[in-house]
Amino acid sequence: MLFNPSRAQLFFVCAHDHRYTVKLPAQHLQRQNVRFKTIPYEALFRASRLTTASYIFSDFDRLSSTELTAAAAVYRKLAAAGAKVINDPALALNRDDTIRRLHQSGLSDFTCFGPRSGEKPERFPVFLRTITGHRGVLSDLLHSEEECEIALKRAISQGYPLHDLVFIEYAAQPHPETGFFQKHSAYFVEDTVVPSNIVNERNWVAKFGEANLATPEQYAQERRQMDDYPHEAWVREVFACLDVGYGRLDFGLVDGRPQAYEVNTNPTLGRSVDHPNPDRAVALQISRDRILEALGTVATRPSGRPVYVGDVLTRKGPLRRLKRL
């Protein structure tokens, strides 16, 4: 994993099956004389030496506790050697801990309840989902303790582990003009906030968006927000609160106040900026260009000697099983 020292380099550490998310930077940063390389965790844990350049760690929700410990050890060796490292695996939070921390910090108005510890929702409606993974919701909106018990038993009967289930308070509101639900997104790259496109859906679980629901005025507003983003300060606070330096924040608005749903440390960076509406097309182009520019500034030229990390996975101790990956 040693590369040309004359070029700025940025290594993106992620799960092997989720490298597709960053194909776009690999192609575009190459033209800026920046080497962008993905390193699957399986390869990271086999490495003996790593280049002293820039690294972004991601996909923490797809790692076991043992793997997180190994990743955190590599992170610290790189940092001690002077490499630029973003997203500390040792500070990674689960979905439920993220929701609780943001609620306690006053950055979101909703919280969650863990049935594994006997917690029961205190306000309704809520919905049931898994803590790890990106499976989406496991229930419709639940309006009583009885409905929660039924949903919980159903999920367990389907094989979902109790320790991975959480009830989350409903925090969404349809747009007052269209009646459709919106999911807002913003990327954060080290110290740069980049607004992303807004998706509209009829369902309260807005995720991918439905065609022909947004109005021309919404597209025009989205374009204006690329130059004057009203949520920038709040987005910075959320990432600072969670100790995350790279990722995408998904959120909604309730009575005009943003509500943070999740931070994805390995978001897909889309290729296409084509759209029939000119305002949306321009906004997509601006967003993509700013993300790529920010990633380019994160990259650094290698300095010093390669970092020895071969002793992270020793023959003794809890990390030894990773040698078999």
PLY file of the C-alpha trace (Angstrom):
ply
format ascii 1.0
element vertex 325
property float x
property float y
property float z
element edge 324
property int vertex1
property int vertex2
end_header
0.00 0.00 0.00
2.89 2.36 -0.75
2.34 4.78 -3.63
4.02 7.61 -5.51
5.21 10.09 -2.84
5.02 13.06 -5.23
1.21 12.95 -5.36
-1.29 13.92 -2.69
-3.03 10.79 -1.46
-6.31 10.04 0.26
-7.22 6.56 1.46
-10.84 5.70 2.18
-11.25 2.79 4.63
-14.57 0.99 4.29
-16.31 -2.39 4.19
-15.27 -4.50 1.21
-18.79 -4.81 -0.20
-19.45 -1.08 0.05
-16.59 0.38 -1.97
-19.02 1.36 -4.73
-20.05 4.47 -2.79
-16.85 6.34 -3.68
-16.24 5.43 -7.33
-16.88 9.04 -8.30
-14.01 10.59 -6.25
-11.57 7.95 -7.50
-12.24 9.01 -11.08
-12.42 12.77 -10.64
-9.61 13.30 -8.13
-7.25 11.45 -10.45
-7.54 14.42 -12.82
-6.43 16.74 -9.98
-3.28 14.66 -9.50
-4.74 13.22 -6.29
-4.51 9.49 -5.64
-7.78 8.31 -4.10
-7.72 4.69 -2.99
-10.24 2.54 -1.13
-8.88 0.15 1.49
-11.30 -2.55 2.68
-10.98 -3.31 6.38
-9.98 -6.87 5.45
-6.92 -5.45 3.66
-6.22 -2.90 6.40
-6.03 -5.66 9.02
-3.56 -7.62 6.88
-1.27 -4.66 6.21
2.17 -4.41 7.78
2.95 -0.83 6.70
0.83 2.11 5.62
1.72 5.35 3.85
1.79 8.48 6.02
-0.84 10.43 4.06
-4.58 11.09 4.62
-7.20 8.54 5.74
-10.96 8.62 6.19
-12.40 5.77 8.28
-16.03 4.77 7.67
-18.65 2.02 7.90
-18.41 1.65 11.68
-21.92 0.21 11.90
-20.74 -2.72 9.77
-17.86 -3.65 12.09
-17.82 -5.90 15.13
-16.49 -4.60 18.43
-13.24 -6.48 17.83
-12.87 -4.95 14.39
-13.57 -1.47 15.75
-10.82 -1.99 18.32
-8.36 -2.99 15.59
-9.38 -0.05 13.39
-8.96 2.35 16.33
-5.46 0.98 16.96
-4.48 1.59 13.31
-6.03 5.08 13.48
-3.84 5.94 16.47
-0.65 4.64 14.90
-1.30 6.73 11.80
-2.12 9.83 13.85
1.01 9.42 15.99
3.12 9.24 12.82
1.70 12.52 11.52
-0.88 11.22 9.06
-4.16 13.09 8.67
-6.90 10.79 9.98
-10.64 11.52 9.97
-13.39 9.67 11.90
-12.01 7.95 14.98
-13.37 4.36 15.22
-13.05 4.49 19.00
-15.63 7.30 19.12
-18.17 5.63 16.85
-21.74 5.62 18.18
-24.59 3.26 17.41
-27.81 4.66 15.95
-29.58 4.76 19.31
-26.65 6.42 21.08
-26.48 8.99 18.27
-30.16 9.84 18.69
-29.84 10.11 22.47
-26.74 12.31 22.36
-28.28 14.74 19.88
-31.48 14.88 21.95
-29.57 15.49 25.17
-27.54 18.22 23.43
-30.71 19.98 22.28
-29.91 19.46 18.60
-32.95 17.22 18.01
-36.31 17.05 19.75
-36.90 13.30 19.64
-35.31 10.35 21.39
-35.49 6.54 21.42
-36.08 3.61 23.78
-34.27 0.27 23.96
-36.51 -2.75 24.68
-33.41 -4.83 25.49
-33.05 -2.87 28.73
-36.77 -2.80 29.44
-37.30 0.76 28.26
-40.78 1.64 27.02
-41.77 4.61 24.89
-42.90 7.60 26.88
-44.44 9.48 23.94
-46.29 8.29 20.88
-46.25 7.65 18.02
-43.04 5.66 17.67
-41.74 3.08 15.20
-39.54 0.01 15.52
-36.33 -0.53 13.60
-32.90 -2.16 13.94
-29.99 -0.26 15.45
-27.39 -1.58 13.02
-27.63 -1.92 9.27
-29.68 0.05 6.78
-32.85 -2.06 6.66
-35.29 0.74 7.25
-38.26 0.54 9.60
-39.78 -2.72 10.85
-43.22 -1.33 11.72
-45.73 1.31 10.84
-46.32 4.09 13.35
-47.21 2.69 16.77
-49.59 4.61 19.01
-49.72 2.61 22.25
-47.77 0.23 24.48
-49.94 -2.62 23.24
-49.06 -1.90 19.61
-45.37 -1.71 20.58
-45.52 -5.12 22.27
-47.14 -6.66 19.20
-44.53 -5.13 16.87
-41.67 -6.23 19.13
-42.90 -9.83 19.35
-43.38 -9.94 15.59
-39.84 -8.70 14.94
-38.33 -11.24 17.35
-40.39 -14.05 15.77
-38.84 -13.06 12.44
-35.36 -13.50 13.89
-34.37 -9.92 14.69
-32.20 -9.93 17.86
-33.66 -8.08 20.82
-30.38 -6.24 21.46
-30.53 -4.75 17.94
-34.06 -3.33 18.20
-35.06 0.21 19.17
-38.25 2.27 19.35
-37.76 5.73 17.87
-40.08 8.67 18.39
-41.76 9.95 15.24
-40.25 13.27 14.14
-41.53 14.16 10.69
-43.97 16.58 9.15
-45.32 16.94 5.61
-44.38 20.07 3.70
-47.10 22.67 4.37
-47.53 23.55 0.68
-47.38 20.13 -0.99
-48.37 17.71 1.76
-45.41 15.49 0.90
-42.63 14.43 3.27
-39.08 15.65 2.67
-35.67 14.32 3.60
-32.88 16.90 3.63
-29.21 15.97 3.44
-25.86 17.68 3.93
-22.33 16.40 3.55
-19.52 17.28 5.91
-15.90 16.97 4.78
-13.43 17.88 7.55
-14.65 21.47 7.97
-16.79 21.99 4.87
-20.59 21.77 4.80
-22.06 20.89 1.40
-25.87 20.90 0.99
-27.31 18.01 -0.99
-30.59 17.54 -2.81
-33.94 17.20 -1.05
-36.13 14.16 -1.70
-39.94 14.13 -1.60
-42.19 11.16 -0.84
-45.81 10.51 0.01
-44.70 8.13 2.76
-43.37 9.49 6.04
-40.32 7.22 5.62
-38.80 9.47 2.98
-35.60 7.88 1.68
-35.04 7.76 -2.09
-37.72 10.16 -3.29
-40.54 9.94 -5.82
-40.54 11.55 -9.24
-42.73 14.57 -10.06
-43.53 15.52 -6.46
-41.26 18.55 -6.08
-42.44 21.92 -7.38
-40.39 24.34 -9.54
-40.25 26.70 -6.56
-38.73 23.97 -4.40
-36.06 23.37 -7.01
-35.38 27.11 -7.17
-35.09 27.24 -3.37
-32.71 24.27 -3.43
-30.53 26.11 -5.92
-30.49 29.26 -3.76
-29.50 27.25 -0.71
-26.29 26.20 -2.43
-25.14 29.80 -1.91
-26.94 30.60 1.35
-27.56 27.44 3.36
-29.81 28.13 6.36
-28.84 24.92 8.20
-25.05 25.23 7.97
-24.42 26.21 11.60
-26.71 23.44 12.87
-25.05 20.83 10.64
-21.64 21.83 12.02
-22.94 21.47 15.56
-24.30 17.99 14.84
-21.01 16.70 13.42
-19.03 18.31 16.26
-21.38 16.76 18.83
-20.88 13.31 17.31
-17.10 13.67 16.76
-17.50 12.86 13.07
-15.33 14.56 10.44
-16.74 13.02 7.28
-20.22 11.82 6.41
-23.71 12.73 5.28
-26.39 13.93 7.66
-30.01 13.09 6.82
-32.64 15.19 8.54
-36.18 16.52 8.38
-37.94 19.71 9.41
-40.69 19.87 12.03
-42.21 23.32 12.52
-39.14 24.68 10.76
-36.72 23.09 13.22
-34.25 20.47 11.87
-34.38 16.93 13.30
-31.32 14.72 12.75
-32.17 11.19 11.60
-28.77 9.66 10.97
-25.15 10.30 9.98
-23.81 7.92 7.35
-20.00 7.75 7.32
-19.99 5.98 3.94
-22.61 7.77 1.86
-22.94 7.17 -1.86
-21.51 10.02 -3.90
-23.75 10.12 -6.97
-22.45 10.29 -10.51
-25.38 11.83 -12.36
-26.19 15.54 -12.33
-28.74 15.30 -15.13
-32.25 16.53 -14.38
-35.03 18.05 -16.51
-35.35 21.00 -14.14
-32.43 23.43 -14.70
-32.32 24.60 -11.07
-32.09 21.02 -9.80
-29.40 20.17 -12.40
-27.30 23.19 -11.38
-27.74 22.40 -7.67
-26.64 18.79 -8.20
-23.58 19.94 -10.13
-22.59 22.48 -7.48
-23.03 19.96 -4.67
-20.98 17.29 -6.42
-18.19 19.70 -7.34
-17.92 21.06 -3.80
-17.73 17.58 -2.29
-14.96 16.58 -4.70
-13.11 19.83 -4.06
-13.33 19.32 -0.30
-12.05 15.74 -0.60
-9.18 17.00 -2.71
-8.13 19.42 0.04
-8.13 16.58 2.59
-5.49 14.65 0.60
-1.86 15.15 1.60
1.50 14.12 0.20
3.20 11.28 2.11
5.61 12.50 4.75
8.10 10.54 6.76
8.53 6.81 6.77
5.73 4.30 6.25
3.86 3.49 9.46
4.35 -0.02 10.83
0.98 -1.49 11.81
1.86 -5.18 11.66
1.76 -5.47 15.44
-1.89 -4.38 15.74
-3.04 -7.95 15.15
-0.84 -10.02 17.42
-0.77 -13.76 17.95
-2.06 -13.16 21.46
-5.02 -11.14 22.60
-8.55 -10.46 21.39
-7.53 -9.24 17.92
-5.84 -12.42 16.76
-8.92 -13.87 15.08
-8.89 -11.10 12.49
-5.78 -12.70 10.98
-8.12 -15.29 9.51
-10.08 -12.72 7.46
0 1
1 2
2 3
3 4
4 5
5 6
6 7
7 8
8 9
9 10
10 11
11 12
12 13
13 14
14 15
15 16
16 17
17 18
18 19
19 20
20 21
21 22
22 23
23 24
24 25
25 26
26 27
27 28
28 29
29 30
30 31
31 32
32 33
33 34
34 35
35 36
36 37
37 38
38 39
39 40
40 41
41 42
42 43
43 44
44 45
45 46
46 47
47 48
48 49
49 50
50 51
51 52
52 53
53 54
54 55
55 56
56 57
57 58
58 59
59 60
60 61
61 62
62 63
63 64
64 65
65 66
66 67
67 68
68 69
69 70
70 71
71 72
72 73
73 74
74 75
75 76
76 77
77 78
78 79
79 80
80 81
81 82
82 83
83 84
84 85
85 86
86 87
87 88
88 89
89 90
90 91
91 92
92 93
93 94
94 95
95 96
96 97
97 98
98 99
99 100
100 101
101 102
102 103
103 104
104 105
105 106
106 107
107 108
108 109
109 110
110 111
111 112
112 113
113 114
114 115
115 116
116 117
117 118
118 119
119 120
120 121
121 122
122 123
123 124
124 125
125 126
126 127
127 128
128 129
129 130
130 131
131 132
132 133
133 134
134 135
135 136
136 137
137 138
138 139
139 140
140 141
141 142
142 143
143 144
144 145
145 146
146 147
147 148
148 149
149 150
150 151
151 152
152 153
153 154
154 155
155 156
156 157
157 158
158 159
159 160
160 161
161 162
162 163
163 164
164 165
165 166
166 167
167 168
168 169
169 170
170 171
171 172
172 173
173 174
174 175
175 176
176 177
177 178
178 179
179 180
180 181
181 182
182 183
183 184
184 185
185 186
186 187
187 188
188 189
189 190
190 191
191 192
192 193
193 194
194 195
195 196
196 197
197 198
198 199
199 200
200 201
201 202
202 203
203 204
204 205
205 206
206 207
207 208
208 209
209 210
210 211
211 212
212 213
213 214
214 215
215 216
216 217
217 218
218 219
219 220
220 221
221 222
222 223
223 224
224 225
225 226
226 227
227 228
228 229
229 230
230 231
231 232
232 233
233 234
234 235
235 236
236 237
237 238
238 239
239 240
240 241
241 242
242 243
243 244
244 245
245 246
246 247
247 248
248 249
249 250
250 251
251 252
252 253
253 254
254 255
255 256
256 257
257 258
258 259
259 260
260 261
261 262
262 263
263 264
264 265
265 266
266 267
267 268
268 269
269 270
270 271
271 272
272 273
273 274
274 275
275 276
276 277
277 278
278 279
279 280
280 281
281 282
282 283
283 284
284 285
285 286
286 287
287 288
288 289
289 290
290 291
291 292
292 293
293 294
294 295
295 296
296 297
297 298
298 299
299 300
300 301
301 302
302 303
303 304
304 305
305 306
306 307
307 308
308 309
309 310
310 311
311 312
312 313
313 314
314 315
315 316
316 317
317 318
318 319
319 320
320 321
321 322
322 323
323 324
